[in-house]
C-alpha cells in the first residue's frame, strides 16, 4: 500500500502491469477492461492494471501478475551492456520504487532475480551519476538528467548540493587559512625586527 502522504509513492503504484484473471469478474468487465465486449470479464482475460489494484487482487488469488514491459529481457540485456546510457525515465519514472514493490508481489512471474537486478542496475549507474553531478559542465548535466529515474534524479540533485557546499566550505577555509598565514607572517616579521633592534650592538662615541 502506498504511503499516504508520499505523492511519488502514490504515483509509482499507478504504473500498470499486465495481469491474467484466474476467475470471472461479474459486472466490472468494461470498468476493468474498456475493450471488453460484455459487462462481465471472463477467466483468462489479459488486462493491464495499476500496481495497487493488481496487488490487491493478487493477494486474493483472483489474478496472476506479470512483469511490466520495462523489466522484460530486452531492457535487462541493455542495462547489463551499457547501464549508464539507458533512458530509465522513458521506461518508467519510478523504476526502482516500482521494482521494489514488485519484489513483494505474490505469484509474480520472473521476480526470482528481480532484487539482484535492481541492485546491479543502481550500482552500475551510481558512479556515473556522482561523477557527472560533481565535475561535468552544466550542459552535460542537463542532458544527463533526462535519462535518470525519479529516484536517481533526487540523488543527483543532492550530490550537486553537497558538492557546492563542499566547495563553499573549502573556499571559506582557504580564506581563513590564507588570512592566518598572513597574520603569522607579519607577526614573525615584527618579532624579527624587534629582535634585531634589541640585539643591535652599542657603538661607543
N, C-alpha and C positions, 0 to 999 in steps of 0.2 A: 504494500500500500504506500502511496506517495506521502511524503512529509507535508503536513497540512499547509504550512506557511512557506514552503520552498517552491517557488514558481518553476525553476529549472527541473526539479524532481517531478512535478506535475506534467510538464511538457514532455519529459522523457517517457512517461508512461502513456502518452498519447500516440507515440510511434506505433505503427502497425506491424503485425507479423502474420504469416499465413497459418491457418488452422484447418483441421478436418473434424467435422462433428461426428461424435460417436452415437448420438441419439437424435431423434427428431425433435424439432422445436416448433411448437404449435402457436400460431397467431403472430409470430415475430419474423416470418420469412423475409418480408420486404424491409423490415426495420434493421435486420442484421445484414442482409444482402440485397441491395437495391436492384440487382439484376435477376432476383428470384421471380419466377412466374406465378407463384402461388403465395398465399398468406402463411403457409407452413414451410419450414425448412427441413428437407428430408435428410436421413442418415447419409453420411459420406460427403456432405456438401463442403466445398472448399471456400472459405471465407477469410478475408483479411480483417483482423480485429485489432483495436488498440490493446497495448500490453495489459493495462489494468483489467480489461474485460476478459481477455484470454486467460490471464492468471486466475481470475475468479471462477471461470467456468472449468478450467483445467483441474482445479482443486476438487471440483465436484464430478470429475470424470466424464464431463459432457463433451469434451473435445480433446484433440491431440494437437499441441502446438508444434510448429516447425521454425527453424532458424530463419530470420529475415534475410532478404537478398544480400544486404551489405556484409553479412557474415558467412556467405557461401564460399566455396572453394576458390573461385576466381579471385576474389578480393584477398583471401588469405595468401594465395600464391604471390600476389602483387606486394603485399606487406612483407612477406618473407624475402622478396627480392630487393626492393628499394623502398623501405618503410617511410623514409623521410619525404619522398616525393609524392606519396599517395594523398589525394584530397579526401580527408575524412569528413570534412564539413559537408561536402557534396553527398557523401554516402549517408551520414547520419550525424547531426549536430551533437547528439548526446551519445556518442559512440561508446564510451567507457561506462557511463552510468546505466545505459540500457543493457549493455553487455553484462554488467554486474548483476542486474536484476534477472536477466535471462538465466544466469547460473543457478538461480534459486527456483526457477520454473519447473514444475513437475511434468514428467513424461515428455521432455523436450528432446527431439532427435538431434544428434550432433553436438550435444553440450558436454560430452565427456572431457574434451581438452580445451574447452572454451576459456576457462580461467587462466590457464597457462598461455594461451594465445593472446589474450588481452594484456597480460603482464609483459610478454615478449614484445608486443607491439609498442607499448608505452616506453619500455627501457630502450628500445632501438631508436625511438624518436626523441627521447628526452635530451640527449647530448646536443643534438642539432638545435632544439628549442633554446637551450641555455646559451649556446654559442651565439646564435642569431640575436637573441634578446640583449646580449652584452656588447658585442663588438661590431655588428653589421650596420650598414647605413640605414637611414630611415626608409628609403625607397624599398630596399630589400626586406626590411622588417614588415612593411605594409603588404608586400606581395606574399610573404611567408605566412602571415596570419590568415590569409584566405583559405589555406588548406588545413587549418587546425580545428579540432573539435572544440566545443564549448569548454570542456574541462582543460584541454591543453591551452586554450586562449587565456583562461584565467591564470594558469601557471605562468604563461609567457608575460602577461601584464605585471604580475607580482615580481617576476625575475627582473624585468626592466626597472621597476620601482626600487628594488633592493640594490641594483647596480648604480642607479642615480644617487641613492642615499649613501652608498659606499664612496662614490666619487666625491660627493659633497663633504663627507667626513674626512677623507684623505686630504682634500683641498684645505679644509679648516685646520687640520692638524699640521699640514705643511706650512701654513702661515704662522701658526703658533711656534713651531719648531724654528722657522726662519727668524722670527722675532726674538726668540730666546737666544739663538746663536749670535745675533747682532748685539743683544744686550751683554752677553758674556764676553764678546769680543771687545766691546767698548770698556767693560769692566777691567778686562785684562790689560788693555792699553793704558787705562788710567792708573791701575796699580803699578804697571811698569814705569810710567812716568814718575809716580810718587817714589818708587824705589830708587830710581836714578837720582832724583832730587835729594833724597836722604843720604845717599852714598857718595854724593859728589865731593871730591877732595877739597879741603880748605886751602886756599892759596895764601901764603903769608906775604905781607907787604914788604 
